[in-house]
Amino acid sequence: MSETIQLSEGYYEWLRAHSRDGETMEETLRRVTGGPHPESVAGLLTDEEAATAKAAAADLRGRSGRLDAAREALDDS
């Protein structure tokens, strides 16, 4: 399950600027806000739910990579 949050463009850009290489937006938010460490929430999902979540995250990372490549191509032109 995922939720959508609304951020101002300025705050979103600030977060993006503070994102580390390969870090998802969620990971950036957890890091800068001191959110719960993944070990703190371990065991909340069944094995099946965890597998589904991992597959969804991998799919999103693949999409993100394509978007990053497109951004870089536009920045280079």
A tleap script that builds the chain and sets N, CA, C and O, in Angstrom:
source leaprc.protein.ff14SB
mol = sequence {
  NMET SER GLU THR ILE GLN LEU SER GLU GLY
  TYR TYR GLU TRP LEU ARG ALA HIE SER ARG
  ASP GLY GLU THR MET GLU GLU THR LEU ARG
  ARG VAL THR GLY GLY PRO HIE PRO GLU SER
  VAL ALA GLY LEU LEU THR ASP GLU GLU ALA
  ALA THR ALA LYS ALA ALA ALA ALA ASP LEU
  ARG GLY ARG SER GLY ARG LEU ASP ALA ALA
  ARG GLU ALA LEU ASP ASP CSER
}
set mol.1.N position { 0.837 -1.166 0.000 }
set mol.1.CA position { 0.000 0.000 0.000 }
set mol.1.C position { 0.889 1.239 0.000 }
set mol.1.O position { 1.946 1.250 0.632 }
set mol.2.N position { 0.469 2.260 -0.696 }
set mol.2.CA position { 1.203 3.518 -0.676 }
set mol.2.C position { 0.201 4.655 -0.547 }
set mol.2.O position { -0.973 4.516 -0.889 }
set mol.3.N position { 0.681 5.754 -0.058 }
set mol.3.CA position { -0.130 6.960 0.113 }
set mol.3.C position { 0.507 8.077 -0.683 }
set mol.3.O position { 1.703 8.042 -0.974 }
set mol.4.N position { -0.272 9.040 -1.024 }
set mol.4.CA position { 0.220 10.207 -1.740 }
set mol.4.C position { 0.227 11.384 -0.777 }
set mol.4.O position { -0.727 11.582 -0.025 }
set mol.5.N position { 1.296 12.162 -0.798 }
set mol.5.CA position { 1.362 13.375 0.010 }
set mol.5.C position { 1.577 14.557 -0.921 }
set mol.5.O position { 2.155 14.412 -1.998 }
set mol.6.N position { 1.116 15.709 -0.508 }
set mol.6.CA position { 1.272 16.905 -1.324 }
set mol.6.C position { 2.370 17.769 -0.721 }
set mol.6.O position { 2.358 18.077 0.471 }
set mol.7.N position { 3.316 18.151 -1.566 }
set mol.7.CA position { 4.431 19.003 -1.157 }
set mol.7.C position { 4.483 20.217 -2.064 }
set mol.7.O position { 4.107 20.148 -3.234 }
set mol.8.N position { 4.945 21.315 -1.524 }
set mol.8.CA position { 5.150 22.473 -2.392 }
set mol.8.C position { 6.293 22.136 -3.351 }
set mol.8.O position { 7.131 21.286 -3.050 }
set mol.9.N position { 6.322 22.792 -4.480 }
set mol.9.CA position { 7.377 22.541 -5.456 }
set mol.9.C position { 8.750 22.855 -4.863 }
set mol.9.O position { 9.724 22.141 -5.102 }
set mol.10.N position { 8.806 23.934 -4.088 }
set mol.10.CA position { 10.072 24.320 -3.482 }
set mol.10.C position { 10.603 23.267 -2.516 }
set mol.10.O position { 11.793 22.952 -2.526 }
set mol.11.N position { 9.715 22.722 -1.678 }
set mol.11.CA position { 10.150 21.701 -0.716 }
set mol.11.C position { 10.534 20.413 -1.437 }
set mol.11.O position { 11.505 19.752 -1.068 }
set mol.12.N position { 9.771 20.063 -2.462 }
set mol.12.CA position { 10.100 18.865 -3.240 }
set mol.12.C position { 11.486 19.001 -3.860 }
set mol.12.O position { 12.283 18.065 -3.814 }
set mol.13.N position { 11.772 20.160 -4.437 }
set mol.13.CA position { 13.083 20.381 -5.055 }
set mol.13.C position { 14.190 20.342 -4.006 }
set mol.13.O position { 15.279 19.831 -4.269 }
set mol.14.N position { 13.914 20.884 -2.807 }
set mol.14.CA position { 14.896 20.824 -1.731 }
set mol.14.C position { 15.184 19.372 -1.362 }
set mol.14.O position { 16.342 18.981 -1.215 }
set mol.15.N position { 14.121 18.569 -1.214 }
set mol.15.CA position { 14.317 17.153 -0.899 }
set mol.15.C position { 15.109 16.460 -1.991 }
set mol.15.O position { 16.036 15.704 -1.702 }
set mol.16.N position { 14.756 16.708 -3.229 }
set mol.16.CA position { 15.462 16.099 -4.350 }
set mol.16.C position { 16.934 16.484 -4.351 }
set mol.16.O position { 17.799 15.658 -4.644 }
set mol.17.N position { 17.212 17.735 -4.024 }
set mol.17.CA position { 18.600 18.198 -3.985 }
set mol.17.C position { 19.389 17.519 -2.869 }
set mol.17.O position { 20.607 17.371 -2.973 }
set mol.18.N position { 18.706 17.107 -1.808 }
set mol.18.CA position { 19.367 16.459 -0.677 }
set mol.18.C position { 19.313 14.935 -0.745 }
set mol.18.O position { 19.756 14.251 0.178 }
set mol.19.N position { 18.775 14.415 -1.824 }
set mol.19.CA position { 18.707 12.971 -2.020 }
set mol.19.C position { 20.081 12.447 -2.416 }
set mol.19.O position { 20.783 13.061 -3.220 }
set mol.20.N position { 20.451 11.322 -1.854 }
set mol.20.CA position { 21.728 10.696 -2.199 }
set mol.20.C position { 21.545 9.796 -3.409 }
set mol.20.O position { 20.432 9.361 -3.707 }
set mol.21.N position { 22.647 9.516 -4.107 }
set mol.21.CA position { 22.592 8.652 -5.294 }
set mol.21.C position { 21.923 7.325 -4.950 }
set mol.21.O position { 22.286 6.669 -3.974 }
set mol.22.N position { 20.954 6.945 -5.754 }
set mol.22.CA position { 20.279 5.664 -5.585 }
set mol.22.C position { 19.247 5.649 -4.473 }
set mol.22.O position { 18.635 4.611 -4.220 }
set mol.23.N position { 19.039 6.761 -3.809 }
set mol.23.CA position { 18.105 6.833 -2.690 }
set mol.23.C position { 16.711 7.170 -3.215 }
set mol.23.O position { 16.549 8.063 -4.047 }
set mol.24.N position { 15.714 6.448 -2.720 }
set mol.24.CA position { 14.335 6.762 -3.098 }
set mol.24.C position { 13.883 7.998 -2.328 }
set mol.24.O position { 14.519 8.397 -1.352 }
set mol.25.N position { 12.784 8.601 -2.772 }
set mol.25.CA position { 12.255 9.764 -2.067 }
set mol.25.C position { 11.864 9.375 -0.638 }
set mol.25.O position { 12.060 10.157 0.292 }
set mol.26.N position { 11.321 8.189 -0.463 }
set mol.26.CA position { 10.974 7.736 0.890 }
set mol.26.C position { 12.223 7.637 1.763 }
set mol.26.O position { 12.211 8.060 2.919 }
set mol.27.N position { 13.289 7.084 1.214 }
set mol.27.CA position { 14.527 6.965 1.976 }
set mol.27.C position { 15.078 8.349 2.354 }
set mol.27.O position { 15.580 8.548 3.460 }
set mol.28.N position { 14.974 9.296 1.416 }
set mol.28.CA position { 15.414 10.657 1.712 }
set mol.28.C position { 14.581 11.255 2.837 }
set mol.28.O position { 15.123 11.846 3.771 }
set mol.29.N position { 13.259 11.102 2.747 }
set mol.29.CA position { 12.382 11.637 3.785 }
set mol.29.C position { 12.662 10.992 5.139 }
set mol.29.O position { 12.696 11.677 6.162 }
set mol.30.N position { 12.863 9.677 5.145 }
set mol.30.CA position { 13.165 8.994 6.412 }
set mol.30.C position { 14.467 9.547 7.007 }
set mol.30.O position { 14.557 9.790 8.211 }
set mol.31.N position { 15.454 9.736 6.159 }
set mol.31.CA position { 16.753 10.207 6.631 }
set mol.31.C position { 16.656 11.627 7.183 }
set mol.31.O position { 17.148 11.895 8.279 }
set mol.32.N position { 16.028 12.541 6.437 }
set mol.32.CA position { 16.006 13.933 6.872 }
set mol.32.C position { 15.021 14.196 8.002 }
set mol.32.O position { 15.173 15.169 8.741 }
set mol.33.N position { 14.016 13.344 8.145 }
set mol.33.CA position { 13.039 13.540 9.226 }
set mol.33.C position { 13.296 12.645 10.424 }
set mol.33.O position { 12.644 12.784 11.459 }
set mol.34.N position { 14.250 11.721 10.288 }
set mol.34.CA position { 14.501 10.806 11.401 }
set mol.34.C position { 13.408 9.768 11.530 }
set mol.34.O position { 13.122 9.290 12.628 }
set mol.35.N position { 12.787 9.412 10.397 }
set mol.35.CA position { 11.706 8.427 10.400 }
set mol.35.C position { 12.178 7.070 10.870 }
set mol.35.O position { 13.377 6.862 11.056 }
set mol.36.N position { 11.256 6.144 11.064 }
set mol.36.CA position { 11.635 4.834 11.606 }
set mol.36.C position { 12.595 4.089 10.685 }
set mol.36.O position { 12.448 4.098 9.463 }
set mol.37.N position { 13.560 3.457 11.294 }
set mol.37.CA position { 14.502 2.621 10.552 }
set mol.37.C position { 13.763 1.345 10.157 }
set mol.37.O position { 12.929 0.857 10.919 }
set mol.38.N position { 14.059 0.798 8.972 }
set mol.38.CA position { 13.371 -0.418 8.545 }
set mol.38.C position { 13.397 -1.547 9.577 }
set mol.38.O position { 12.441 -2.317 9.671 }
set mol.39.N position { 14.475 -1.652 10.346 }
set mol.39.CA position { 14.531 -2.703 11.366 }
set mol.39.C position { 13.469 -2.504 12.442 }
set mol.39.O position { 13.046 -3.464 13.085 }
set mol.40.N position { 13.041 -1.267 12.637 }
set mol.40.CA position { 12.032 -0.966 13.653 }
set mol.40.C position { 10.655 -1.490 13.271 }
set mol.40.O position { 9.808 -1.716 14.135 }
set mol.41.N position { 10.436 -1.682 11.981 }
set mol.41.CA position { 9.125 -2.134 11.520 }
set mol.41.C position { 9.181 -3.545 10.936 }
set mol.41.O position { 8.222 -4.020 10.328 }
set mol.42.N position { 10.327 -4.204 11.133 }
set mol.42.CA position { 10.476 -5.576 10.627 }
set mol.42.C position { 9.428 -6.476 11.271 }
set mol.42.O position { 9.135 -6.356 12.460 }
set mol.43.N position { 8.877 -7.366 10.480 }
set mol.43.CA position { 7.904 -8.325 10.984 }
set mol.43.C position { 6.463 -7.864 10.884 }
set mol.43.O position { 5.549 -8.604 11.247 }
set mol.44.N position { 6.249 -6.642 10.393 }
set mol.44.CA position { 4.876 -6.149 10.270 }
set mol.44.C position { 4.140 -6.763 9.081 }
set mol.44.O position { 2.911 -6.826 9.068 }
set mol.45.N position { 4.895 -7.212 8.092 }
set mol.45.CA position { 4.299 -7.801 6.890 }
set mol.45.C position { 4.507 -9.308 6.884 }
set mol.45.O position { 5.494 -9.816 7.415 }
set mol.46.N position { 3.564 -10.009 6.278 }
set mol.46.CA position { 3.768 -11.436 6.052 }
set mol.46.C position { 4.816 -11.581 4.957 }
set mol.46.O position { 5.143 -10.607 4.279 }
set mol.47.N position { 5.343 -12.784 4.780 }
set mol.47.CA position { 6.322 -13.011 3.712 }
set mol.47.C position { 5.730 -12.668 2.349 }
set mol.47.O position { 6.409 -12.099 1.496 }
set mol.48.N position { 4.461 -13.017 2.150 }
set mol.48.CA position { 3.803 -12.736 0.869 }
set mol.48.C position { 3.647 -11.228 0.660 }
set mol.48.O position { 3.898 -10.729 -0.437 }
set mol.49.N position { 3.239 -10.503 1.695 }
set mol.49.CA position { 3.100 -9.050 1.587 }
set mol.49.C position { 4.456 -8.396 1.326 }
set mol.49.O position { 4.555 -7.456 0.537 }
set mol.50.N position { 5.487 -8.889 1.983 }
set mol.50.CA position { 6.835 -8.335 1.785 }
set mol.50.C position { 7.305 -8.573 0.358 }
set mol.50.O position { 7.899 -7.684 -0.251 }
set mol.51.N position { 7.047 -9.757 -0.184 }
set mol.51.CA position { 7.448 -10.064 -1.561 }
set mol.51.C position { 6.724 -9.149 -2.547 }
set mol.51.O position { 7.322 -8.663 -3.507 }
set mol.52.N position { 5.443 -8.921 -2.307 }
set mol.52.CA position { 4.669 -8.023 -3.173 }
set mol.52.C position { 5.218 -6.603 -3.095 }
set mol.52.O position { 5.347 -5.932 -4.119 }
set mol.53.N position { 5.542 -6.143 -1.895 }
set mol.53.CA position { 6.087 -4.798 -1.714 }
set mol.53.C position { 7.441 -4.665 -2.398 }
set mol.53.O position { 7.715 -3.647 -3.034 }
set mol.54.N position { 8.292 -5.683 -2.274 }
set mol.54.CA position { 9.609 -5.643 -2.919 }
set mol.54.C position { 9.470 -5.585 -4.431 }
set mol.54.O position { 10.197 -4.844 -5.094 }
set mol.55.N position { 8.544 -6.358 -4.981 }
set mol.55.CA position { 8.331 -6.356 -6.432 }
set mol.55.C position { 7.842 -4.991 -6.897 }
set mol.55.O position { 8.288 -4.492 -7.930 }
set mol.56.N position { 6.929 -4.383 -6.145 }
set mol.56.CA position { 6.413 -3.057 -6.499 }
set mol.56.C position { 7.520 -2.012 -6.421 }
set mol.56.O position { 7.614 -1.143 -7.288 }
set mol.57.N position { 8.356 -2.091 -5.392 }
set mol.57.CA position { 9.467 -1.136 -5.259 }
set mol.57.C position { 10.451 -1.285 -6.408 }
set mol.57.O position { 10.934 -0.287 -6.944 }
set mol.58.N position { 10.752 -2.513 -6.790 }
set mol.58.CA position { 11.671 -2.754 -7.908 }
set mol.58.C position { 11.092 -2.185 -9.198 }
set mol.58.O position { 11.820 -1.608 -10.005 }
set mol.59.N position { 9.793 -2.345 -9.392 }
set mol.59.CA position { 9.141 -1.806 -10.582 }
set mol.59.C position { 9.237 -0.281 -10.597 }
set mol.59.O position { 9.526 0.318 -11.633 }
set mol.60.N position { 8.992 0.341 -9.443 }
set mol.60.CA position { 9.080 1.799 -9.367 }
set mol.60.C position { 10.500 2.285 -9.585 }
set mol.60.O position { 10.708 3.308 -10.238 }
set mol.61.N position { 11.475 1.574 -9.054 }
set mol.61.CA position { 12.871 1.971 -9.270 }
set mol.61.C position { 13.213 1.924 -10.753 }
set mol.61.O position { 13.927 2.792 -11.255 }
set mol.62.N position { 12.708 0.916 -11.451 }
set mol.62.CA position { 12.942 0.821 -12.891 }
set mol.62.C position { 12.350 1.998 -13.631 }
set mol.62.O position { 12.962 2.528 -14.558 }
set mol.63.N position { 11.167 2.408 -13.227 }
set mol.63.CA position { 10.527 3.573 -13.852 }
set mol.63.C position { 11.308 4.832 -13.528 }
set mol.63.O position { 11.498 5.690 -14.389 }
set mol.64.N position { 11.760 4.942 -12.289 }
set mol.64.CA position { 12.519 6.106 -11.863 }
set mol.64.C position { 13.804 6.230 -12.674 }
set mol.64.O position { 14.195 7.333 -13.055 }
set mol.65.N position { 14.459 5.108 -12.938 }
set mol.65.CA position { 15.690 5.125 -13.721 }
set mol.65.C position { 15.470 5.669 -15.114 }
set mol.65.O position { 16.308 6.402 -15.640 }
set mol.66.N position { 14.349 5.315 -15.715 }
set mol.66.CA position { 14.035 5.835 -17.043 }
set mol.66.C position { 13.779 7.342 -16.985 }
set mol.66.O position { 14.186 8.082 -17.881 }
set mol.67.N position { 13.102 7.791 -15.925 }
set mol.67.CA position { 12.854 9.221 -15.776 }
set mol.67.C position { 14.149 9.979 -15.553 }
set mol.67.O position { 14.337 11.066 -16.099 }
set mol.68.N position { 15.041 9.414 -14.757 }
set mol.68.CA position { 16.327 10.056 -14.511 }
set mol.68.C position { 17.132 10.175 -15.806 }
set mol.68.O position { 17.767 11.199 -16.056 }
set mol.69.N position { 17.101 9.131 -16.619 }
set mol.69.CA position { 17.808 9.165 -17.901 }
set mol.69.C position { 17.233 10.236 -18.816 }
set mol.69.O position { 17.971 10.925 -19.521 }
set mol.70.N position { 15.920 10.370 -18.800 }
set mol.70.CA position { 15.275 11.399 -19.623 }
set mol.70.C position { 15.655 12.795 -19.128 }
set mol.70.O position { 15.933 13.688 -19.928 }
set mol.71.N position { 15.665 12.980 -17.796 }
set mol.71.CA position { 16.060 14.279 -17.232 }
set mol.71.C position { 17.484 14.624 -17.626 }
set mol.71.O position { 17.764 15.758 -18.014 }
set mol.72.N position { 18.390 13.651 -17.530 }
set mol.72.CA position { 19.779 13.884 -17.871 }
set mol.72.C position { 19.931 14.232 -19.345 }
set mol.72.O position { 20.711 15.113 -19.705 }
set mol.73.N position { 19.183 13.537 -20.194 }
set mol.73.CA position { 19.247 13.834 -21.624 }
set mol.73.C position { 18.790 15.251 -21.904 }
set mol.73.O position { 19.381 15.949 -22.727 }
set mol.74.N position { 17.725 15.681 -21.214 }
set mol.74.CA position { 17.234 17.040 -21.417 }
set mol.74.C position { 18.216 18.068 -20.855 }
set mol.74.O position { 18.411 19.130 -21.447 }
set mol.75.N position { 18.829 17.756 -19.725 }
set mol.75.CA position { 19.797 18.680 -19.140 }
set mol.75.C position { 21.032 18.841 -20.018 }
set mol.75.O position { 21.621 19.920 -20.077 }
set mol.76.N position { 21.425 17.762 -20.701 }
set mol.76.CA position { 22.605 17.785 -21.558 }
set mol.76.C position { 22.379 18.542 -22.856 }
set mol.76.O position { 23.334 18.982 -23.495 }
set mol.77.N position { 21.106 18.698 -23.254 }
set mol.77.CA position { 20.839 19.359 -24.533 }
set mol.77.C position { 20.719 20.858 -24.411 }
set mol.77.O position { 20.495 21.543 -25.409 }
savepdb mol mol.pdb
quit
